[in-house]
C-alpha cells in the first residue's frame, strides 16, 4: 500500500484504475536484484546493453543522457545507468554501476520519500573506498552525480535560502534549514542531507539540483532536477 502525507499523519494513496505496463507492474527487491544483476552481466540478451545504453545527440547537437528509459551518467566519477519512478504513493530508484558489477534498488511506499537520495547515500557507503581512490582526499566526501558540472562549495549566505517550499505536483514539502552552521535539505524521513552550492542560484543535495530564480531577486521558488525527472516546481510556504 502506498501512502501520502496528510497533515501530521498519512493517507492511503493508491490507484483504482486497472492498468498494465507502466503503473501496473508489481515486483520485489529480490526480483529486481536478479534483474539488475542480469543487466550488469549482459545476460538478458548478448549485446543488448550496448543498444539500451546508447545515446543520440538532440537535433540541435546537445548531448543527450537519456537512452531507452534509462539515464546514462556518473556518480562521483563512476559511470551509472539509472531509472527512477513515482506513482501515487510509491517512489522507486534503480542505479547501476556496471563497471563495479553493483546496483542499488530502492522501493518506497511513501510519497514524501526520496529514493534517489537514499540510493546516493547507500552508494557513498558501499563505494566509499572506490570513490576516495577516484577523487582523492577530501574531494571524495563531496556529493556529485547531478547534471551540474560546477564544483560543489559551501553555501554562501545560507540564510537567504532558509524556508519551507511546497510542490503541488508531488504534494511534498521541502525544508531548507541551518543546522550547526550548515544548510540542510529535509523532507519527511527520506531526505536529510547537506546542501552545497554549485552556482550563484543553484544548490546541490545528493542527486537533487535546486535551481532558484535570479540571485538578485527574493528566493521564493525553485525547480528541482533529479536524474531524468526535471523542472519540479516548489514554491515558498508563507505563514
C-alpha positions in Angstrom: 0.0 0.0 0.0 1.3 3.5 -0.9 0.9 6.5 1.4 1.0 10.3 1.1 1.4 13.0 3.8 -1.8 14.3 5.3 -1.1 16.9 7.9 0.6 15.1 10.8 -0.3 11.7 9.5 -0.6 9.8 6.2 -3.4 8.7 4.0 -3.6 5.7 1.6 -2.5 6.7 -1.9 -3.1 4.0 -4.4 -4.8 3.8 -7.8 -8.1 2.2 -8.5 -7.5 2.0 -12.3 -7.0 -1.3 -14.0 -3.6 -0.9 -15.5 -0.9 -3.0 -17.3 2.6 -2.0 -18.0 3.5 1.4 -16.6 1.9 1.7 -13.1 0.6 -1.8 -13.2 3.7 -3.9 -12.6 4.2 -5.4 -9.2 7.7 -6.7 -8.1 10.0 -7.0 -5.2 13.5 -6.0 -4.2 14.6 -9.6 -4.6 13.3 -9.9 -8.2 14.7 -6.6 -9.2 18.1 -7.6 -7.7 18.1 -10.6 -10.1 17.1 -8.3 -13.0 19.8 -5.7 -12.5 22.4 -8.4 -11.9 21.5 -9.9 -15.3 21.7 -6.5 -16.9 25.1 -5.8 -15.4 26.4 -9.1 -16.7 24.7 -8.6 -20.1 22.9 -11.9 -19.6 19.4 -10.7 -20.7 20.5 -10.9 -24.4 24.1 -10.8 -25.6 24.8 -7.3 -26.8 21.5 -5.8 -25.6 23.2 -3.4 -23.2 25.2 -1.8 -25.9 21.9 -0.9 -27.6 20.0 0.1 -24.4 22.8 2.3 -23.1 23.5 4.1 -26.4 22.7 7.8 -26.6 22.0 10.0 -29.6 22.5 13.8 -29.5 19.4 16.0 -29.8 18.7 17.6 -33.2 20.5 20.8 -32.2 23.6 18.9 -31.2 23.0 19.0 -27.5 24.3 15.9 -25.6 21.5 13.5 -24.5 21.9 11.5 -21.4 18.6 9.5 -21.8 18.5 6.2 -23.6 15.6 3.7 -23.8 14.2 4.7 -20.5 17.5 4.9 -18.7 19.6 7.8 -17.5 23.2 7.5 -18.5 25.5 9.5 -16.3 28.0 9.2 -13.4 28.2 9.5 -9.7 31.4 10.8 -8.2 33.3 9.7 -11.3 31.8 6.3 -11.6 29.5 5.6 -14.6 25.9 4.9 -13.8 22.8 3.6 -15.6 19.7 4.6 -13.7 15.9 5.0 -13.7 13.5 6.4 -11.1 9.8 6.3 -10.9 6.8 7.7 -9.0 3.2 6.9 -9.0 0.6 7.7 -6.4 2.2 6.8 -3.0 5.1 4.9 -4.4 8.7 6.1 -5.2 11.5 4.0 -6.7 15.1 4.2 -7.9 17.4 1.8 -9.6 21.0 2.9 -10.0 23.5 0.5 -11.6 27.3 0.8 -11.6 28.2 -1.6 -14.4 31.9 -1.2 -14.1 31.7 -2.3 -10.5 29.2 -5.0 -11.1 26.9 -3.3 -8.5 23.4 -2.0 -8.4 21.2 -0.3 -5.8 17.5 -0.8 -5.7 15.2 1.4 -3.6 11.5 0.8 -3.2 9.4 3.2 -1.1 5.7 3.3 -0.3 5.7 6.9 0.9 5.1 9.9 -1.5 7.5 12.1 0.5 10.4 9.6 0.2 13.4 10.4 -2.0 14.7 7.1 -3.3 17.3 8.9 -5.4 18.9 10.5 -2.4 18.7 7.2 -0.5 20.4 5.4 -3.3 23.2 8.0 -3.3 23.7 7.6 0.4 24.0 3.8 0.0 26.5 4.3 -2.8 28.6 6.6 -0.6 28.9 3.8 1.9 29.3 0.8 -0.4 31.6 2.6 -2.8 33.5 4.6 -0.2 36.9 3.1 -0.9 36.5 3.3 -4.6 35.1 6.9 -4.5 38.0 8.0 -2.4 40.6 6.5 -4.7 38.9 8.0 -7.8 38.6 11.6 -6.4 41.2 11.6 -3.7 41.3 13.2 -0.2 38.5 15.5 0.9 37.1 15.6 -2.6 35.8 12.1 -2.2 33.4 13.4 0.5 31.7 15.9 -1.8 28.4 14.9 -3.3 28.1 14.8 -7.1 26.1 13.0 -9.8 24.0 16.0 -10.8 23.7 17.5 -14.2 25.8 20.3 -12.9 29.5 20.2 -13.7 30.5 23.0 -11.2 32.5 22.1 -8.2 30.3 21.9 -5.1 31.1 24.6 -2.4 29.8 25.7 0.9 26.6 27.7 0.5 27.2 31.5 0.6 24.6 33.4 2.6 22.6 30.3 3.5 20.1 32.4 5.4 18.6 33.6 2.1 17.6 30.1 1.2 16.1 29.1 4.6 12.4 28.2 4.5 9.7 25.7 3.6 8.8 25.1 0.0 5.9 23.1 -1.4 5.4 21.2 -4.6 1.7 20.9 -5.6 2.7 18.3 -8.2 4.3 15.9 -5.7 2.3 17.1 -2.7 5.6 17.3 -0.8 7.1 20.0 1.3 10.9 20.5 1.4 12.6 22.4 4.2 15.9 24.2 3.9 17.3 25.0 7.4 20.6 25.7 9.0 21.9 23.1 11.4 25.3 23.7 13.2 26.0 26.4 10.6 25.4 24.1 7.6 22.4 24.4 5.2 20.5 21.1 5.1 17.6 19.9 3.0 14.9 17.8 4.8 11.6 16.2 3.7 9.8 13.6 5.7 12.1 10.8 6.8 13.6 10.1 3.4 15.7 13.3 2.9 18.1 14.8 5.3 21.3 15.9 3.6 23.8 18.7 3.5 23.3 21.3 0.7 26.2 22.6 -1.4 26.4 25.5 -3.8 27.2 24.8 -7.5 26.3 28.2 -8.9 25.1 31.7 -7.8 21.5 30.4 -7.8 21.9 26.6 -7.9 22.2 24.2 -5.0 23.0 20.5 -4.9 21.9 18.0 -2.3 22.7 14.3 -3.1 21.3 13.8 -6.6 18.9 16.7 -6.3 19.7 20.0 -8.0 17.7 23.1 -6.9 17.5 25.9 -9.4 16.3 29.2 -7.9 15.4 32.4 -9.8 17.8 35.2 -10.4 20.0 35.6 -7.3 19.2 39.3 -7.1 15.6 38.5 -6.5 13.9 37.0 -3.5 14.4 33.3 -3.4 10.7 32.4 -3.3 10.7 29.4 -5.6 12.9 26.8 -7.2 12.8 24.0 -9.7 14.3 20.5 -8.9 16.2 18.3 -11.3 16.6 14.7 -10.2 18.0 12.5 -12.9 15.5 12.1 -15.7 12.9 14.0 -13.7 13.3 17.7 -14.3 11.6 21.0 -13.6 9.6 20.0 -10.5 8.3 23.3 -9.2 8.5 24.3 -5.5 7.0 27.5 -4.0 7.9 29.1 -0.7 5.3 28.4 2.0 4.2 31.7 3.5 2.8 31.9 7.1 
